[in-house]
């Protein structure tokens, strides 16, 4: 059996998330069906991790095992010819038998985009959170060190998260704004809890609105209580930007 690694980009707006579910169509299901039609096999795709409903990916990593002898380019072209326009496989390569897209990942990078200007966007309406009132970028940046390092992020995740251990390490977090009013918040960590990035973004937005400050954010983090945190940012602004391996 060959082990095939994929780099995938997708717009998650029409899907119930990455993982197969009984209540809707997932990215994983569509990929497995299209790869299976290409190879003539029943395929199980292993993703680096889940993305929730409405969340996008610029660089999702996955792998699958196959007995097919189709070359890498033939697999790439065949799979993409069957995929809908909102999902594309950017790269296909054969990888060592032991590679596992999820277990081998050492960190992931998420990007959250906010459109912060007086007039709503047309092109970014399904790919960014529109906030018309000006956000104070300096105040948002002041709160970033609160989240860096190893913490229990119980205050900044869904109460329905699958993991019992809520301790994660944020390796890097940054915020920047371009002249067109697009704010990019990037977060790299050794792992993420459900809604973790979106809840942190919500807290940073509260800082930008003057409703929160670094001291209050630190108190919320230390409380380890989701009820202490504020809003969860909407899913359409979130992207899985990169997955890193040793």
MARLOSE-856652 format. One line per 10 residues: their letters; for each residue x, y, z of N, C-alpha, C. Coordinates in pm, 1 decimal, m for minus. Layout:
<nodes>
A) X Y Z X Y Z X Y Z ~ ...
</nodes>
This chain:
<nodes>
XXXXXXXXXX) 84.2 m119.7 0.0 0.0 0.0 0.0 88.4 125.7 0.0 ~ 50.1 221.5 m78.6 119.5 349.6 m82.0 50.5 447.8 12.8 ~ 128.9 539.9 68.7 76.4 644.5 155.9 88.5 776.4 80.7 ~ m23.5 841.7 54.5 m27.6 962.3 m27.8 m63.4 1082.0 59.0 ~ 19.3 1184.5 49.4 m2.5 1309.0 123.6 m66.5 1413.6 31.8 ~ m163.5 1485.7 85.8 m234.4 1588.3 10.4 m222.5 1723.7 80.1 ~ m213.7 1830.0 0.9 m230.0 1966.6 49.6 m358.6 2018.6 m13.0 ~ m452.1 2061.9 70.8 m587.1 2093.6 24.4 m625.3 2236.0 62.0 ~ m695.3 2301.3 m28.6 m752.6 2433.9 m3.3 m903.3 2423.1 m21.1 ~ m978.1 2488.3 67.6 m1123.5 2484.4 49.1 m1193.6 2604.7 111.5
XXXXXXXXXX) m1309.1 2632.8 54.6 m1403.1 2730.1 108.9 m1506.1 2648.5 186.1 ~ m1509.2 2667.1 318.3 m1594.9 2583.0 401.4 m1738.2 2629.3 414.5 ~ m1775.7 2732.7 340.9 m1907.8 2792.5 359.4 m2024.7 2698.6 336.3 ~ m2008.9 2602.5 246.2 m2120.4 2514.2 210.5 m2118.0 2380.5 284.8 ~ m2025.9 2364.4 379.9 m2004.8 2233.2 441.6 m2023.9 2237.7 593.0 ~ m2049.2 2119.9 649.3 m2071.5 2109.0 793.8 m1940.3 2095.2 870.5 ~ m1829.0 2116.2 802.4 m1697.5 2104.8 863.6 m1611.7 2004.7 790.3 ~ m1492.7 1976.9 846.1 m1403.7 1879.9 784.2 m1454.2 1738.1 801.6 ~ m1487.4 1700.9 923.0 m1513.0 1560.6 956.1 m1649.6 1513.4 908.5 ~ m1654.7 1386.6 864.3 m1781.5 1324.2 825.8 m1884.0 1337.9 937.8
XXXXXXXXXX) m2006.6 1373.0 900.3 m2115.4 1384.8 995.9 m2243.5 1335.0 931.8 ~ m2340.0 1300.5 1017.8 m2466.3 1247.9 965.1 m2563.0 1360.3 929.3 ~ m2531.4 1483.0 971.5 m2626.6 1593.1 951.9 m2591.3 1684.1 835.1 ~ m2495.4 1644.5 751.4 m2461.0 1728.9 637.8 m2339.5 1677.3 562.9 ~ m2307.0 1747.4 455.6 m2193.3 1710.4 372.6 m2066.6 1774.2 427.6 ~ m1962.6 1693.4 443.9 m1834.9 1742.1 497.1 m1727.6 1741.7 389.1 ~ m1619.1 1814.2 415.2 m1504.0 1815.4 325.2 m1446.1 1674.3 314.1 ~ m1429.9 1607.3 426.1 m1373.8 1471.8 427.1 m1456.0 1377.4 339.4 ~ m1586.9 1383.3 351.5 m1672.4 1294.5 272.6 m1655.2 1318.7 123.1 ~ m1655.3 1444.7 83.4 m1641.1 1477.0 m58.8 m1506.4 1428.9 m111.0
XXXXXXXXXX) m1400.3 1451.6 m35.2 m1267.2 1406.5 m76.2 m1261.4 1254.8 m90.2 ~ m1312.2 1184.9 9.9 m1307.3 1038.5 6.3 m1382.6 982.5 m113.4 ~ m1495.9 1040.9 m143.7 m1573.6 993.2 m258.0 m1501.9 1019.9 m390.1 ~ m1442.5 1137.7 m403.9 m1374.2 1171.5 m529.0 m1244.6 1092.4 m546.1 ~ m1169.9 1073.7 m437.9 m1048.0 992.7 m446.7 m1084.7 848.0 m476.0 ~ m1190.7 798.4 m412.5 m1235.2 662.1 m436.6 m1275.4 637.8 m581.0 ~ m1340.3 735.1 m640.5 m1377.0 722.6 m783.2 m1252.2 723.3 m871.2 ~ m1149.4 795.5 m829.5 m1025.5 803.0 m907.7 m945.5 672.8 m898.4 ~ m939.4 614.5 m779.7 m856.4 494.3 m758.8 m934.4 364.8 m771.1 ~ m1068.3 373.8 m765.8 m1149.3 252.8 m769.1 m1150.3 176.6 m638.1
XXXXXXXXXX) m1126.6 247.8 m527.4 m1119.0 185.5 m395.7 m1208.9 259.4 m296.8 ~ m1231.4 195.8 m183.1 m1292.4 266.4 m70.8 m1180.2 335.0 4.9 ~ m1189.3 465.6 18.9 m1078.6 546.1 70.7 m1116.0 609.9 204.4 ~ m1020.6 611.1 295.7 m1034.7 685.6 420.9 m927.0 793.5 423.1 ~ m967.2 917.4 432.3 m874.8 1030.0 434.5 m852.7 1073.5 579.3 ~ m726.3 1089.0 617.9 m689.3 1134.4 751.8 m645.7 1279.8 742.2 ~ m716.6 1368.6 809.6 m681.4 1509.9 807.3 m593.1 1547.5 924.6 ~ m522.9 1659.0 911.4 m436.8 1706.2 1019.5 m518.3 1746.7 1141.7 ~ m644.7 1776.5 1120.2 m734.8 1816.6 1227.7 m865.8 1863.2 1168.2 ~ m962.7 1883.6 1256.0 m1095.4 1925.8 1210.6 m1100.8 2077.1 1192.2
XXXXXXXXXX) m1181.3 2120.0 1096.6 m1225.4 2259.1 1092.6 m1377.2 2256.5 1103.5 ~ m1433.5 2357.9 1169.1 m1577.1 2360.4 1195.3 m1654.9 2407.6 1072.8 ~ m1786.0 2398.8 1083.0 m1874.2 2443.6 975.0 m1844.7 2588.7 940.4 ~ m1830.9 2616.1 811.1 m1809.6 2752.1 765.0 m1666.1 2800.0 767.4 ~ m1575.4 2719.8 822.9 m1433.8 2758.6 831.9 m1359.8 2713.0 706.2 ~ m1263.7 2792.2 662.2 m1191.7 2767.5 538.0 m1051.7 2711.0 565.2 ~ m984.7 2667.9 459.6 m846.4 2621.1 471.8 m765.5 2668.0 351.7 ~ m648.7 2721.9 379.0 m551.5 2755.0 275.5 m449.9 2642.6 258.6 ~ m433.3 2561.0 365.3 m327.4 2460.6 364.0 m363.4 2349.1 462.3 ~ m470.3 2276.7 431.0 m503.6 2157.9 509.4 m416.2 2042.8 459.3
XXXXXXXXXX) m366.3 1961.0 550.8 m283.9 1846.2 514.8 m360.6 1718.8 547.3 ~ m353.5 1622.1 457.8 m422.1 1494.4 478.1 m340.4 1383.4 413.4 ~ m372.5 1261.2 449.2 m309.8 1147.3 380.9 m408.9 1032.5 369.1 ~ m383.0 944.7 273.2 m466.0 825.3 255.6 m379.5 713.1 200.2 ~ m423.0 590.1 219.0 m350.5 473.2 170.4 m422.7 414.8 49.6 ~ m345.6 371.7 m47.0 m403.1 319.3 m170.6 m312.8 212.7 m231.9 ~ m376.2 119.3 m302.7 m301.8 20.5 m381.0 m289.1 64.4 m526.0 ~ m348.4 178.1 m559.4 m343.9 227.9 m697.5 m200.8 261.9 m737.4 ~ m168.7 236.2 m864.9 m36.1 269.8 m917.5 m38.2 400.3 m997.1 ~ m147.9 473.5 m989.8 m153.3 602.0 m1059.2 m43.4 694.9 m1007.3
XXXXXXXXXX) 21.9 765.1 m1098.2 127.5 857.5 m1059.1 71.6 978.8 m986.6 ~ 161.3 1055.8 m927.4 119.1 1170.9 m847.9 40.1 1272.7 m930.6 ~ 88.2 1302.9 m1050.8 15.6 1400.4 m1133.4 m119.0 1345.2 m1178.4 ~ m125.0 1217.0 m1210.0 m252.3 1157.4 m1251.2 m353.2 1161.1 m1136.6 ~ m305.1 1135.3 m1014.4 m394.0 1145.0 m898.4 m442.3 1288.6 m879.8 ~ m350.6 1384.6 m889.4 m385.8 1525.4 m872.9 m491.2 1568.5 m973.3 ~ m465.9 1539.2 m1100.6 m558.6 1582.1 m1204.5 m691.8 1506.9 m1195.4 ~ m685.2 1376.8 m1164.2 m807.6 1297.5 m1156.3 m896.5 1341.3 m1041.7 ~ m837.8 1361.5 m923.2 m917.1 1402.7 m807.3 m977.3 1541.3 m830.1 ~ m896.2 1634.2 m879.0 m946.1 1770.9 m898.6 m1053.6 1779.0 m1006.4
XXXXXXXXXX) m1050.7 1688.4 m1101.8 m1153.4 1689.1 m1206.2 m1290.5 1651.5 m1151.0 ~ m1292.8 1585.6 m1034.6 m1418.5 1540.6 m974.4 m1464.2 1629.8 m859.2 ~ m1372.2 1702.8 m799.3 m1406.7 1786.4 m684.0 m1490.3 1907.1 m725.1 ~ m1578.9 1953.9 m636.8 m1651.2 2078.8 m664.4 m1553.6 2196.0 m663.5 ~ m1599.8 2309.7 m715.2 m1511.0 2424.3 m733.8 m1462.0 2485.2 m603.3 ~ m1527.9 2455.7 m491.5 m1486.6 2515.8 m365.4 m1388.7 2428.5 m286.1 ~ m1341.8 2320.0 m347.0 m1237.1 2236.2 m287.4 m1134.5 2205.2 m395.5 ~ m1006.6 2216.1 m362.6 m902.9 2181.2 m459.0 m785.6 2116.7 m386.8 ~ m729.1 2014.1 m447.3 m604.6 1954.9 m398.9 m490.5 2028.0 m468.3 ~ m405.8 2094.7 m389.9 m297.6 2174.4 m447.5 m172.8 2091.4 m474.2
XXXXXXXXXX) m149.8 1989.2 m390.7 m30.5 1905.9 m405.9 m63.4 1760.8 m371.3 ~ 1.8 1670.1 m442.9 m5.8 1525.9 m415.1 136.8 1472.8 m414.5 ~ 174.5 1399.7 m310.8 306.7 1337.1 m311.4 303.5 1209.0 m229.1 ~ 381.3 1111.4 m273.4 392.7 987.5 m197.8 484.8 1012.8 m78.5 ~ 444.5 961.6 36.4 514.7 989.4 161.1 547.0 857.5 230.7 ~ 641.1 854.2 323.9 674.2 728.8 392.2 550.9 663.1 455.5 ~ 551.3 530.1 465.8 435.0 457.0 518.5 392.9 501.4 658.0 ~ 486.7 553.4 736.5 456.5 589.2 874.6 395.8 728.3 890.2 ~ 393.9 809.6 783.0 343.6 946.7 796.3 195.2 946.4 831.4 ~ 160.1 1028.1 930.7 21.1 1043.8 973.5 m6.9 1193.4 982.7
XXXXXXXXXX) m100.4 1241.5 902.8 m124.7 1385.3 891.9 m160.9 1449.4 1024.5 ~ m230.6 1376.5 1111.1 m272.0 1431.9 1240.2 m165.0 1412.8 1346.9 ~ m123.3 1290.3 1369.2 m34.6 1260.7 1482.1 105.7 1318.5 1465.0 ~ 151.3 1338.6 1341.1 286.3 1389.3 1317.1 295.8 1541.8 1318.3 ~ 183.9 1609.4 1318.8 185.7 1756.0 1316.6 240.9 1810.0 1448.5 ~ 329.8 1909.3 1440.6 386.9 1968.4 1562.0 321.6 2102.5 1595.9 ~ 266.1 2170.1 1497.2 192.9 2293.6 1523.5 104.5 2326.7 1403.2 ~ 6.2 2413.2 1429.4 m81.7 2462.0 1323.8 m90.7 2612.9 1333.9 ~ m116.5 2674.3 1220.4 m131.5 2819.3 1215.2 m270.2 2851.6 1161.6 ~ m344.9 2929.1 1239.0 m475.3 2976.5 1193.6 m468.7 3126.5 1167.0
XXXXXXXXXX) m545.2 3169.5 1069.0 m557.6 3310.3 1033.7 m703.3 3351.3 1049.4 ~ m726.3 3466.5 1114.7 m862.0 3520.5 1121.8 m862.2 3658.1 1058.1 ~ m959.9 3681.9 970.3 m966.6 3807.3 895.2 m1089.9 3887.6 936.1 ~ m1065.9 4016.3 961.5 m1172.9 4109.9 997.0 m1170.2 4224.5 897.0 ~ m1285.5 4255.2 841.6 m1296.9 4372.4 754.1 m1344.8 4488.5 840.4 ~ m1255.1 4582.5 869.2 m1284.3 4691.0 962.0 m1280.5 4824.2 889.5 ~ m1396.5 4859.1 832.8 m1410.2 4985.6 761.5 m1558.3 5024.4 762.4 ~ m1591.9 5146.7 726.1 m1730.9 5191.9 739.8 m1830.8 5120.9 648.5 ~ m1785.4 5078.5 532.4 m1876.8 5019.5 433.4 m1852.7 4869.6 423.0 ~ m1959.9 4792.6 422.8 m1948.8 4646.3 416.8 m1881.9 4602.5 286.9
XXXXXXXXXX) m1812.0 4489.9 289.8 m1745.6 4439.1 169.1 m1842.2 4356.3 84.0 ~ m1815.4 4350.6 m44.2 m1891.3 4261.6 m132.3 m1815.4 4131.1 m151.6 ~ m1688.3 4140.0 m189.5 m1610.1 4020.4 m220.3 m1572.2 3941.8 m95.2 ~ m1556.8 4009.8 17.4 m1512.8 3943.3 140.6 m1629.9 3907.2 232.6 ~ m1753.1 3920.6 186.1 m1867.9 3905.8 275.8 m1877.3 3766.3 337.4 ~ m1830.2 3663.8 266.0 m1833.4 3527.1 318.4 m1696.8 3478.3 364.7 ~ m1600.4 3571.5 373.9 m1462.6 3531.2 406.0 m1395.8 3621.0 509.2 ~ m1475.1 3703.5 575.6 m1421.9 3789.8 680.9 m1537.8 3835.8 769.1 ~ m1504.9 3877.3 890.1 m1602.6 3932.0 984.2 m1607.0 4082.3 961.6 ~ m1722.3 4134.8 924.9 m1735.9 4278.2 900.1 m1770.7 4350.3 1029.9
XXXXXXXXXX) m1685.2 4445.7 1067.5 m1707.9 4531.1 1184.2 m1689.2 4674.7 1137.7 ~ m1795.8 4753.4 1138.2 m1785.9 4886.4 1079.2 m1725.3 4990.4 1173.4 ~ m1742.3 4971.7 1305.0 m1682.9 5067.7 1397.0 m1532.1 5046.2 1404.1 ~ m1453.4 5155.0 1405.4 m1307.1 5139.7 1406.5 m1258.5 5065.1 1531.5 ~ m1165.5 4971.7 1509.7 m1102.4 4899.4 1619.0 m965.3 4958.7 1645.7 ~ m930.5 4968.1 1773.1 m800.7 5021.9 1813.1 m698.2 4908.8 1805.8 ~ m617.5 4910.5 1700.5 m521.2 4802.4 1678.2 m415.2 4797.4 1789.0 ~ m376.9 4912.5 1840.5 m274.8 4917.6 1945.9 m325.7 4847.8 2072.4 ~ m452.4 4869.9 2106.7 m509.9 4805.2 2224.9 m519.3 4653.3 2203.8 ~ m550.9 4613.2 2082.8 m556.4 4470.3 2052.9 m417.3 4408.4 2067.7
XXXXXXXXXX) m316.9 4477.5 2015.9 m179.4 4426.7 2021.4 m129.9 4416.2 2165.7 ~ m173.3 4507.3 2252.6 m130.8 4504.1 2392.7 m176.2 4376.6 2463.8 ~ m286.8 4317.4 2417.8 m341.9 4198.8 2483.3 m279.8 4069.1 2432.4 ~ m205.4 4074.2 2323.5 m152.2 3951.0 2264.1 m64.6 3870.9 2360.5 ~ 26.4 3935.0 2437.6 112.8 3856.3 2527.3 36.6 3775.4 2631.9 ~ m87.1 3814.9 2662.2 m167.6 3739.8 2759.2 m185.4 3595.2 2714.3 ~ m197.9 3575.5 2584.5 m230.8 3443.7 2531.7 m107.7 3360.5 2495.4 ~ 6.9 3423.8 2483.6 127.7 3350.3 2445.7 171.2 3255.1 2556.4 ~ 229.8 3142.7 2515.8 280.6 3047.0 2612.7 180.9 2936.4 2643.0 ~ 209.6 2861.4 2748.2 129.8 2743.4 2783.8 26.4 2779.6 2890.9
XXXXXXXXXX) m101.2 2757.7 2857.9 m210.0 2794.1 2947.9 m322.6 2691.3 2937.5 ~ m409.5 2694.5 3037.5 m537.0 2624.5 3029.2 m635.8 2720.4 2963.2 ~ m684.7 2683.0 2845.7 m771.4 2771.4 2768.0 m919.2 2737.0 2784.3 ~ m957.7 2689.8 2902.9 m1098.2 2655.8 2927.6 m1191.1 2775.5 2908.6 ~ m1142.1 2896.0 2935.6 m1223.9 3016.0 2916.6 m1240.5 3052.4 2769.3 ~ m1155.6 2994.0 2684.5 m1153.2 3032.7 2543.8 m1174.6 2912.7 2452.0 ~ m1272.4 2831.7 2485.0 m1309.3 2720.4 2397.1 m1456.6 2687.9 2418.2 ~ m1510.4 2606.7 2330.4 m1649.4 2564.9 2342.9 m1668.0 2476.9 2466.5 ~ m1782.1 2490.4 2530.6 m1813.2 2402.1 2643.6 m1835.5 2259.1 2596.8 ~ m1851.7 2241.8 2464.9 m1873.8 2108.4 2406.9 m1748.8 2054.6 2337.1
XXXXXXXXXX) m1632.2 2109.9 2369.5 m1509.8 2062.0 2306.4 m1485.1 1915.5 2341.0 ~ m1425.9 1840.6 2247.9 m1406.9 1696.3 2265.9 m1295.6 1663.1 2364.8 ~ m1200.3 1752.1 2381.6 m1082.0 1724.4 2462.6 m1106.8 1755.0 2610.3 ~ m1066.6 1662.1 2696.8 m1075.6 1685.8 2840.4 m961.4 1773.9 2889.8 ~ m848.1 1767.9 2821.8 m732.1 1849.4 2857.3 m736.1 1979.1 2777.4 ~ m749.3 2091.4 2847.0 m762.5 2220.2 2779.7 m632.6 2300.3 2779.8 ~ m521.1 2236.8 2812.7 m391.7 2304.4 2814.6 m330.7 2300.7 2674.4 ~ m295.5 2417.6 2624.7 m232.8 2429.6 2494.1 m122.7 2535.6 2501.7 ~ m29.9 2530.9 2405.6 79.1 2629.0 2400.9 67.0 2713.2 2274.7 ~ 45.5 2842.2 2291.8 46.4 2934.1 2177.8 190.3 2978.7 2155.1
XXXXXXXXXX) 243.4 2944.2 2038.4 382.6 2971.7 2004.1 401.9 3112.6 1949.3 ~ 300.6 3162.4 1879.9 308.9 3296.8 1821.5 167.8 3348.4 1796.6 ~ 148.9 3477.3 1819.2 20.1 3541.6 1791.0 49.0 3685.1 1748.5 ~ m16.5 3729.7 1643.3 12.3 3862.6 1588.4 m113.8 3922.1 1527.2 ~ m114.6 4054.8 1518.0 m225.6 4125.2 1454.0 m168.6 4237.0 1367.3 ~ m225.3 4253.8 1248.6 m183.1 4363.0 1161.0 m300.3 4407.1 1074.7 ~ m292.0 4530.7 1026.0 m400.1 4588.5 945.7 m342.4 4650.6 820.4 ~ m408.1 4625.8 705.9 m358.7 4683.8 581.7 m435.4 4812.0 550.1 ~ m392.1 4888.2 448.4 m456.9 5016.6 418.5 m603.1 5004.4 377.3 ~ m647.6 4885.9 335.8 m786.6 4867.5 295.2 m878.5 4830.9 411.1
XXXXXXXXXX) m823.1 4829.0 532.5 m905.7 4801.3 649.0 m919.4 4654.3 684.0 ~ m837.5 4568.4 623.8 m841.3 4426.3 656.5 m745.4 4398.2 771.3 ~ m798.5 4344.6 880.5 m717.9 4306.7 996.6 m694.6 4156.6 992.4 ~ m569.4 4115.5 999.7 m532.5 3973.4 1003.1 m477.7 3939.9 1141.4 ~ m538.2 3840.6 1204.4 m491.1 3788.6 1332.7 m442.2 3646.9 1308.5 ~ m313.4 3620.7 1332.9 m257.2 3487.7 1313.0 m219.0 3427.6 1446.8 ~ m247.6 3298.0 1461.2 m218.9 3226.5 1585.3 m155.1 3092.7 1550.9 ~ m36.2 3066.6 1605.6 28.3 2935.7 1590.9 33.6 2869.1 1727.6 ~ m7.8 2741.7 1733.0 m7.2 2668.6 1859.7 21.9 2521.9 1833.8 ~ 55.3 2452.0 1943.4 81.1 2308.1 1931.2 m47.8 2228.0 1921.6
XXXXXXXXXX) m159.2 2294.2 1937.1 m289.6 2230.9 1923.1 m397.3 2332.6 1953.8 ~ m519.5 2305.7 1908.2 m629.3 2399.5 1928.6 m752.3 2325.5 1980.0 ~ m828.8 2394.4 2063.2 m957.0 2345.2 2110.3 m1067.2 2401.5 2021.7 ~ m1183.0 2339.3 2027.2 m1295.0 2386.9 1946.1 m1330.2 2531.5 1984.2 ~ m1339.0 2617.1 1885.0 m1372.0 2759.4 1898.2 m1262.8 2840.0 1968.2 ~ m1146.5 2781.7 1992.3 m1041.9 2851.4 2067.1 m998.0 2979.8 1996.6 ~ m964.8 2971.4 1868.4 m919.3 3090.7 1796.7 m1031.6 3193.6 1789.4 ~ m1152.1 3148.9 1760.5 m1264.1 3241.8 1743.5 m1298.8 3312.6 1874.5 ~ m1281.0 3245.0 1987.8 m1308.2 3308.4 2116.7 m1197.4 3406.2 2154.6 ~ m1073.1 3370.8 2123.7 m962.0 3465.2 2145.7 m981.3 3589.3 2059.2
XXXXXXXXXX) m1020.7 3569.3 1933.4 m1046.9 3684.2 1845.4 m1157.9 3770.6 1903.9 ~ m1261.4 3708.7 1957.9 m1368.6 3785.2 2021.0 m1317.3 3872.5 2133.7 ~ m1225.4 3818.3 2214.9 m1167.4 3896.0 2324.5 m1081.8 4010.9 2271.2 ~ m1006.0 3985.2 2164.2 m922.8 4090.8 2106.0 m1009.4 4201.6 2046.0 ~ m1120.5 4163.2 1985.5 m1212.7 4263.6 1932.3 m1270.9 4347.1 2045.8 ~ m1304.1 4283.9 2157.9 m1351.1 4360.5 2273.9 m1244.8 4459.4 2320.3 ~ m1117.6 4419.1 2313.7 m1009.1 4512.2 2346.6 m1007.3 4628.7 2248.5 ~ m1021.9 4596.8 2120.2 m1021.6 4700.0 2018.2 m1138.6 4795.2 2029.7 ~ m1248.9 4747.7 2089.8 m1367.2 4832.4 2110.2 m1361.1 4908.7 2242.1 ~ m1258.6 4882.4 2323.0 m1246.1 4948.2 2452.0 m1324.1 4882.6 2563.7
XXXXXXXXXX) m1378.4 4762.8 2538.0 m1457.0 4692.0 2639.3 m1371.7 4600.4 2725.9 ~ m1245.1 4582.6 2688.0 m1156.9 4490.8 2759.2 m1015.4 4548.8 2756.2 ~ m929.0 4497.7 2842.9 m788.6 4538.2 2844.2 m704.8 4416.0 2878.2 ~ m572.3 4425.3 2867.4 m489.3 4307.7 2894.8 m510.5 4247.7 3033.7 ~ m531.7 4334.9 3134.2 m551.6 4284.1 3269.8 m679.2 4201.9 3280.1 ~ m785.8 4250.2 3219.2 m911.7 4176.9 3223.1 m901.0 4047.6 3143.0 ~ m833.6 4052.2 3028.3 m814.2 3931.2 2948.5 m737.9 3826.0 3026.8 ~ m637.0 3870.0 3103.1 m559.3 3776.9 3185.2 m646.7 3715.9 3295.0 ~ m735.1 3795.5 3352.4 m826.2 3744.8 3455.3 m921.9 3640.9 3398.0 ~ m970.4 3667.3 3277.3 m1061.4 3571.8 3212.1 m988.5 3440.6 3184.9
XXXXXXXXXX) m865.5 3450.0 3135.9 m786.4 3329.5 3107.9 m763.4 3249.7 3235.8 ~ m728.4 3318.1 3343.6 m698.8 3250.6 3470.1 m823.0 3188.0 3531.5 ~ m941.3 3241.0 3500.8 m1065.4 3189.9 3559.6 m1099.7 3049.6 3510.1 ~ m1052.2 3013.5 3391.2 m1080.8 2882.1 3331.3 m1231.6 2853.6 3329.5 ~ m1306.1 2956.1 3286.6 m1452.8 2949.3 3286.5 m1504.2 3019.5 3161.7 ~ m1563.7 2942.1 3070.5 m1610.8 2998.7 2943.5 m1711.1 3111.0 2964.8 ~ m1784.3 3108.3 3074.3 m1884.4 3211.6 3098.8 m1822.7 3348.8 3121.7 ~ m1694.2 3350.6 3154.3 m1626.1 3478.5 3179.3 m1585.2 3549.0 3050.5 ~ m1569.1 3472.4 2944.0 m1526.0 3531.8 2816.0 m1646.5 3586.7 2740.8 ~ m1617.5 3663.9 2637.9 m1723.6 3727.7 2560.8 m1766.0 3647.5 2440.2
XXXXXXXXXX) m1787.8 3718.6 2332.0 m1844.2 3658.6 2212.2 m1745.3 3566.6 2140.4 ~ m1800.8 3475.6 2061.6 m1722.7 3390.9 1971.3 m1731.4 3450.1 1832.2 ~ m1620.4 3480.4 1770.6 m1620.1 3538.2 1636.2 m1686.0 3442.3 1537.4 ~ m1754.3 3492.2 1436.0 m1821.6 3405.6 1338.4 m1722.1 3323.7 1256.6 ~ m1766.5 3209.3 1202.4 m1672.9 3116.5 1138.5 m1614.6 3163.0 1006.5 ~ m1684.8 3249.2 932.3 m1642.2 3277.7 795.3 m1509.1 3351.0 786.1 ~ m1461.1 3408.3 897.4 m1333.0 3477.9 893.9 m1213.3 3390.4 925.1 ~ m1236.9 3262.3 956.0 m1128.7 3176.1 1003.9 m1074.9 3085.9 893.0 ~ m941.5 3075.3 887.7 m873.1 2992.2 788.3 m765.0 2908.9 856.8 ~ m758.1 2781.9 821.9 m640.5 2701.9 856.6 m531.7 2739.2 756.5
XXXXXX) m428.6 2807.8 804.4 m328.6 2865.2 714.5 m212.7 2770.4 686.8 ~ m170.7 2691.9 788.0 m54.4 2605.6 769.2 m54.6 2495.9 875.6 ~ 7.8 2384.2 841.6 31.8 2275.0 935.2 179.6 2242.5 926.1 ~ 248.1 2240.0 1039.7 392.3 2219.8 1039.8 428.7 2081.7 1093.1 ~ 533.1 2023.5 1031.8 580.3 1891.1 1067.8 730.5 1897.5 1098.0 ~ 782.2 1797.8 1170.3 926.7 1799.1 1203.0 1013.8 1807.5 1077.4
</nodes>
